[in-house]
Amino acid sequence: MPLPDVDAAISEAVYSLDTLKADGIKLATNVGGQYLGAPELDRLFEVLNERQAVIILHPHRPEPVNRAVMAQTPLAMQEYLSETTRAVANMISRNVLARYPNVKVVVPHCGAYLPLAVPRMKSLVPVMQANKLVGDIDWDANLRALYFDLAGAHSPEVIRTMLTITTPDHLLYGSDYPYVAPQVLTQSLARMKRYLTAEADLAPFREMILWKNAKWLFGKTVEKPSAAKSDDAMMIVRIAEIEVYPQYLKEYLAFANEVDRLSVEREPGVICLFPMQSAEDSCQIRILEIYASDDAYQDHLKTDHFQKYKQGTLHMVKNLRLPTMRPLDAEMMKQIFAKKR
């Protein structure tokens, strides 16, 4: 878009999306110091919202810029990540994505620093509101609009960190072509395929991340993808391992009890969500999760009560592991739940 000229950008967006039928548009984090989230860009977002546009976000050189510092730490190493985080934080702080809910934004480079920044932002918002720096922020609506490509330094650990602020259906393979040499690109893709197959907690999302999520995002499929599965009737059994910061323990337990109760009451596919607290360390929480199928699990992730729990407890959780367990006797599981007291 030819920003910072907003009128010209609107004309280009209308022509590109309406006449040329473009799949989406690209916006920079800033153009000449005009950052995403700036009030003057609201008119552009209104037009994009009317067209349910997909926005590909990409960082630019920060403005103003300290050239000496840039020489020491190349843009790709540091400032691109900071730029991306700054632009998304600006949009969230002004509730842009909540006010224009039909817009979808693809955040590059594994979400930059957002998995670290979002919990910190949430903790600081009350102070900012007290000083009248920001208004009310709809965290769920803002984060729901964000999708994340995995270009750059992806790894199982990075993906797990990203899943603290988003859900698997919002993760997209990204190559960073042509800025990555072809042989490096193909090696990186092969490595991603290997760990998405080998890591038990990520394997259900392999096809979603590699291509299904992108096809759905750009309207190439009718149904939103769900995790690949080898057996539609196979239950998912998981013991979530959660460590909570002591100062948030009481609040976290209230969130956990609410989402577990509502999930079992309202979702036929949620067979069991049973939270437990370690007798030796009260901050160590374990949740026994049993879902009727992969589809039931994917549907659970989209519910309002789960999203409320997920976004409301981001800053409370110190560590999270979601190892999927494989039953030694799958038929016995059915017998257990068929047995009457």
Secondary structure as UniProt FT lines:
FT   TURN            3..4
FT   HELIX           6..14
FT   HELIX           15..19
FT   STRAND          25..28
FT   STRAND          30..31
FT   TURN            32..33
FT   STRAND          34..35
FT   TURN            36..37
FT   HELIX           39..41
FT   HELIX           42..50
FT   TURN            51..52
FT   STRAND          54..58
FT   HELIX           67..72
FT   HELIX           75..79
FT   HELIX           80..93
FT   TURN            94..95
FT   HELIX           96..99
FT   TURN            101..102
FT   STRAND          104..107
FT   HELIX           109..111
FT   TURN            112..113
FT   HELIX           114..130
FT   TURN            131..132
FT   HELIX           139..144
FT   STRAND          146..149
FT   HELIX           156..162
FT   TURN            163..165
FT   HELIX           168..170
FT   STRAND          171..172
FT   TURN            177..178
FT   HELIX           182..198
FT   TURN            200..202
FT   HELIX           203..205
FT   HELIX           206..207
FT   HELIX           208..212
FT   HELIX           213..217
FT   TURN            218..219
FT   TURN            232..233
FT   STRAND          236..244
FT   HELIX           246..248
FT   HELIX           249..266
FT   TURN            268..269
FT   STRAND          270..277
FT   TURN            282..283
FT   STRAND          284..291
FT   HELIX           294..302
FT   HELIX           304..312
FT   TURN            313..316
FT   STRAND          317..321
FT   STRAND          324..325
FT   HELIX           330..338
//
